[in-house]
Amino acid sequence: MVCALRAAMEDALRPLGMSVTHYSCLELLAQRPGLSNSELARGAFVTRQSMNVLLQALEREGHVTRPAQAPVGKVLPTRLTPRGRRKLEKASAAVRSVELRMLAGLSESEQSVAFRIMRSMTHSLRDGDDGA
């Protein structure tokens, strides 16, 4: 299922010139402005090197800004620009269309059960392996 979802998201984002990693980066920055390269890499499940390449491209395209020098230590906090927010809005709409397609065959009741199960699985993963 995860592979099918990722493939559908890649297909929906491709016309926008984006990948799932690209979208994840923008979404993370919208939720938590000022994240570092390392934090973004962890959040998007890519290497720091891959994230650095992506951030350089996003910076060139005007979607994010980073200071020329780190305000503290070596960390360059990254922030979305207004242009980046507009790009994220379009990408979010594309991803939402995938979500709607994925849920189309389920009744409201089935959707509620599915969301409850996914929420439970998410909480179990966040709690760690206490019971294992």
Beta strands, then each sheet from edge to edge (+ up, - down):
strand 1: 64-65
strand 2: 79-80
sheet 1: 1+ 2-
end
